[in-house]
């Protein structure tokens, strides 16, 4: 059978089509996160009542300059949250221009439990799988991050944190907010990190391991992790997957975008037996 130029073109077309399909499937695995403008008091509120209501709490406001400072800090907080999602390759952040108009919708203010149906449809229309709101209680220095699913408009995850005193000063707010986002995602999108290999070990136990996650998963030194194995248990006649904790660990060093070194804190002997037997082992963030 002769191999003609036409056959070659057909093969090239099929190959390119397969690559496109595979790429599209890979992209679909990412979650699209729309980050709404964080809730802020307005200058009009101050002029009208000398009081600002944030999360249902009335706070006295003396100077509009304070509000301007608060706005700037809130924008910084939103930037920190956005950066967390931008650096995590599980997510794609929806263009801010698309979320700005949605942030102004009055329907957003109706409920903390679920999004209004209209807002959900608007969220879907800009390509968001989830919408994230940030609300700040100025009188208690508390930040609340709420992640809503556009599948049903309900809360997928929520975190509240009291930030350090002197919040409008030069206190570091980056790490506390990064930790909030980590906990938020750990609830909504549980992450299994593969343990690649033992790095340092004795005859009886593993001391350190290489894991397949780095800055792309928001790992930082001293983060605490649970080490788990996958098991199947029968419950009411049905087999269910259970990830059993077999050891605890701490991030010793973040190597790069994709890898880190962890130090085993407990049950290094159990972990050695599992790795020696070629059992697949994973890590997850500890939920506190």
C-alpha positions as CSV (number, residue, x, y, z in Angstrom):
1,X,0.0,0.0,0.0
2,X,1.4,3.4,-1.1
3,X,1.6,6.1,1.5
4,X,0.4,9.3,-0.3
5,X,0.7,12.9,0.7
6,X,-3.0,12.9,1.4
7,X,-2.6,10.1,3.9
8,X,0.1,12.2,5.7
9,X,-2.2,15.2,5.9
10,X,-4.9,13.0,7.4
11,X,-2.6,11.6,10.0
12,X,-1.3,15.1,10.9
13,X,-4.9,16.3,11.3
14,X,-5.9,13.4,13.5
15,X,-2.8,14.0,15.7
16,X,-3.5,17.7,16.1
17,X,-7.2,16.9,16.9
18,X,-6.1,14.4,19.6
19,X,-3.7,16.9,21.1
20,X,-6.5,19.5,21.2
21,X,-8.9,17.1,22.9
22,X,-6.3,16.1,25.5
23,X,-5.4,19.8,26.2
24,X,-9.0,20.7,26.6
25,X,-9.6,17.9,29.0
26,X,-6.5,19.1,31.0
27,X,-7.9,22.6,31.1
28,X,-11.3,21.5,32.3
29,X,-9.7,19.9,35.4
30,X,-8.9,23.4,36.6
31,X,-11.5,25.2,38.7
32,X,-12.4,28.7,37.5
33,X,-12.5,31.1,40.6
34,X,-14.2,34.5,40.4
35,X,-12.9,36.7,43.1
36,X,-15.5,39.4,43.9
37,X,-14.5,42.8,45.2
38,X,-14.1,42.7,49.0
39,X,-17.0,44.4,50.8
40,X,-16.1,47.9,51.9
41,X,-17.9,50.8,53.5
42,X,-18.7,53.7,51.2
43,X,-18.0,57.4,51.7
44,X,-21.8,58.0,51.2
45,X,-22.5,55.8,54.2
46,X,-20.2,57.9,56.3
47,X,-21.7,61.2,55.2
48,X,-25.2,60.0,55.6
49,X,-25.0,58.4,59.1
50,X,-21.4,58.7,60.4
51,X,-21.7,54.9,60.8
52,X,-20.8,52.0,58.6
53,X,-22.5,48.6,58.7
54,X,-20.1,45.7,57.8
55,X,-21.4,42.2,58.3
56,X,-24.3,43.6,60.3
57,X,-22.1,45.3,62.9
58,X,-22.3,49.1,63.2
59,X,-19.0,50.9,63.7
60,X,-18.5,54.6,64.4
61,X,-16.5,56.4,61.7
62,X,-14.9,59.8,62.4
63,X,-12.8,60.5,59.3
64,X,-13.2,59.6,55.7
65,X,-9.4,59.3,55.5
66,X,-9.8,56.1,57.7
67,X,-12.2,54.7,55.1
68,X,-9.7,55.5,52.3
69,X,-7.0,53.6,54.2
70,X,-9.4,50.7,54.8
71,X,-10.2,50.6,51.1
72,X,-6.5,50.4,50.3
73,X,-5.9,47.6,52.8
74,X,-8.9,45.7,51.5
75,X,-7.5,45.9,48.0
76,X,-4.2,44.5,49.4
77,X,-6.1,41.7,51.0
78,X,-7.9,40.9,47.8
79,X,-4.6,40.9,45.9
80,X,-3.1,38.4,48.4
81,X,-6.1,36.0,47.9
82,X,-5.9,36.4,44.1
83,X,-2.2,35.6,44.1
84,X,-2.8,32.4,46.1
85,X,-5.1,31.2,43.4
86,X,-3.0,32.4,40.5
87,X,0.0,30.5,41.8
88,X,-1.9,27.3,42.4
89,X,-2.1,25.4,39.1
90,X,-5.4,23.7,40.1
91,X,-7.2,27.0,39.5
92,X,-7.8,29.7,36.9
93,X,-8.8,33.2,38.2
94,X,-11.6,34.8,36.2
95,X,-10.6,38.1,34.7
96,X,-11.3,40.9,37.3
97,X,-13.1,43.0,34.6
98,X,-15.7,40.2,34.4
99,X,-16.2,40.1,38.2
100,X,-16.3,43.9,38.9
101,X,-19.9,44.3,37.5
102,X,-21.0,41.2,39.4
103,X,-19.5,42.6,42.6
104,X,-21.9,45.5,42.5
105,X,-25.0,43.4,42.3
106,X,-27.4,44.1,45.2
107,X,-28.5,40.5,45.2
108,X,-25.1,39.6,46.6
109,X,-26.0,41.2,49.9
110,X,-29.1,39.2,50.6
111,X,-27.7,36.1,52.2
112,X,-24.5,34.6,53.5
113,X,-25.8,31.1,53.2
114,X,-26.3,31.0,49.4
115,X,-26.1,33.1,46.3
116,X,-29.2,34.4,44.6
117,X,-30.2,32.4,41.5
118,X,-29.6,35.4,39.3
119,X,-26.1,35.9,40.6
120,X,-25.4,32.3,40.1
121,X,-26.4,32.5,36.5
122,X,-24.3,35.6,36.0
123,X,-21.4,33.8,37.7
124,X,-21.7,30.9,35.2
125,X,-21.9,33.4,32.3
126,X,-18.5,34.7,33.1
127,X,-17.1,31.2,33.3
128,X,-16.8,30.9,37.1
129,X,-17.2,27.5,38.8
130,X,-16.9,29.3,42.2
131,X,-17.3,32.8,43.4
132,X,-15.3,34.0,46.4
133,X,-16.4,36.9,48.7
134,X,-14.3,38.7,51.2
135,X,-16.0,40.5,54.1
136,X,-14.2,42.6,56.7
137,X,-15.5,43.4,60.2
138,X,-13.6,46.6,60.9
139,X,-14.5,46.9,64.6
140,X,-13.2,43.3,65.3
141,X,-10.5,43.2,62.7
142,X,-12.0,40.0,61.4
143,X,-11.8,38.8,57.8
144,X,-14.3,36.2,56.4
145,X,-13.7,34.4,53.1
146,X,-16.7,32.5,51.7
147,X,-16.5,30.3,48.6
148,X,-19.8,29.7,46.8
149,X,-20.3,26.9,44.2
150,X,-22.0,28.0,41.0
151,X,-23.5,24.5,40.7
152,X,-26.1,25.2,43.4
153,X,-25.2,28.6,44.8
154,X,-24.4,27.1,48.2
155,X,-21.4,27.7,50.4
156,X,-18.6,25.2,49.5
157,X,-16.2,26.5,52.2
158,X,-15.9,29.4,54.7
159,X,-13.1,30.7,56.9
160,X,-13.0,33.5,59.4
161,X,-9.9,34.9,61.0
162,X,-9.2,37.7,63.5
163,X,-6.2,39.5,62.1
164,X,-3.5,41.1,64.2
165,X,-4.1,44.4,66.0
166,X,-2.7,47.4,64.3
167,X,-4.2,46.1,61.1
168,X,-4.1,49.5,59.4
169,X,-0.4,49.8,60.2
170,X,2.5,47.8,58.9
171,X,1.6,44.4,60.4
172,X,2.2,41.4,58.2
173,X,-1.2,40.2,56.9
174,X,0.2,38.0,54.1
175,X,0.7,34.7,55.9
176,X,-2.5,34.8,57.9
177,X,-4.5,35.3,54.7
178,X,-2.5,32.7,52.8
179,X,-3.3,30.2,55.7
180,X,-7.0,31.1,55.4
181,X,-7.0,30.4,51.7
182,X,-5.2,27.1,52.3
183,X,-7.8,26.0,54.8
184,X,-10.6,27.2,52.6
185,X,-9.3,25.1,49.7
186,X,-8.5,22.1,51.9
187,X,-12.2,21.9,52.8
188,X,-13.6,22.5,49.3
189,X,-10.9,20.8,47.2
190,X,-9.1,18.1,49.3
191,X,-5.7,17.6,47.9
192,X,-3.7,14.4,47.8
193,X,0.1,14.9,47.4
194,X,2.1,11.9,46.3
195,X,5.1,10.8,48.4
196,X,7.7,10.2,45.7
197,X,10.5,8.5,47.7
198,X,12.3,8.3,51.0
199,X,15.3,10.7,51.1
200,X,16.9,10.1,54.5
201,X,16.3,6.8,56.4
202,X,17.8,4.3,58.8
203,X,17.3,0.6,58.8
204,X,14.1,0.9,60.8
205,X,12.5,4.2,59.9
206,X,12.1,7.0,57.4
207,X,13.3,10.4,58.5
208,X,12.6,12.6,55.4
209,X,10.7,12.2,52.1
210,X,10.4,13.9,48.8
211,X,6.8,14.8,47.9
212,X,5.3,16.0,44.6
213,X,4.2,19.5,45.6
214,X,5.9,22.8,46.0
215,X,5.0,26.5,45.6
216,X,2.4,25.4,43.0
217,X,0.4,24.0,46.0
218,X,1.1,26.8,48.3
219,X,3.5,24.8,50.5
220,X,5.7,26.7,53.0
221,X,8.3,25.6,55.5
222,X,6.9,24.3,58.9
223,X,3.5,23.4,57.4
224,X,2.1,20.3,59.1
225,X,0.9,17.4,57.0
226,X,-0.8,14.0,57.5
227,X,0.7,11.0,55.7
228,X,-2.0,8.7,54.4
229,X,-2.7,5.5,52.5
230,X,-5.8,4.5,50.5
231,X,-8.0,1.8,51.8
232,X,-11.4,0.4,50.8
233,X,-13.9,-0.4,53.5
234,X,-17.3,-2.1,53.2
235,X,-20.1,0.1,54.7
236,X,-23.6,-1.2,54.5
237,X,-22.7,-3.6,51.7
238,X,-21.0,-0.9,49.6
239,X,-17.2,-0.4,49.2
240,X,-16.1,3.1,50.1
241,X,-12.6,4.7,49.9
242,X,-11.0,5.7,53.1
243,X,-7.6,7.6,53.4
244,X,-6.1,6.3,56.6
245,X,-3.5,8.5,58.5
246,X,-0.4,6.5,59.1
247,X,2.1,9.2,60.1
248,X,2.6,12.9,60.6
249,X,5.1,15.2,58.9
250,X,6.3,18.8,58.6
251,X,7.5,20.6,55.5
252,X,11.3,21.0,55.9
253,X,12.2,22.6,52.6
254,X,10.3,23.7,49.6
255,X,12.6,22.8,46.7
256,X,10.8,24.4,43.8
257,X,7.5,24.7,42.0
258,X,6.8,21.0,42.1
259,X,8.7,19.3,44.9
260,X,9.3,19.6,48.7
261,X,11.2,17.8,51.4
262,X,9.1,16.7,54.5
263,X,10.4,15.6,57.9
264,X,8.5,12.7,59.4
265,X,7.4,13.5,63.0
266,X,5.6,10.3,64.0
267,X,5.5,6.7,62.8
268,X,8.6,6.8,60.6
269,X,8.9,3.0,61.1
270,X,5.4,2.4,59.8
271,X,6.1,4.6,56.8
272,X,9.3,2.7,56.0
273,X,7.4,-0.6,55.9
274,X,4.8,0.9,53.5
275,X,7.4,2.4,51.2
276,X,9.5,-0.7,51.2
277,X,6.4,-2.7,50.1
278,X,5.7,-0.2,47.3
279,X,2.5,0.9,48.8
280,X,1.2,4.2,47.4
281,X,1.5,6.9,50.1
282,X,0.1,10.5,50.0
283,X,0.1,13.6,52.1
284,X,-2.7,16.0,52.9
285,X,-2.8,19.3,54.8
286,X,-3.8,19.0,58.4
287,X,-7.2,20.5,59.2
288,X,-7.2,22.4,62.4
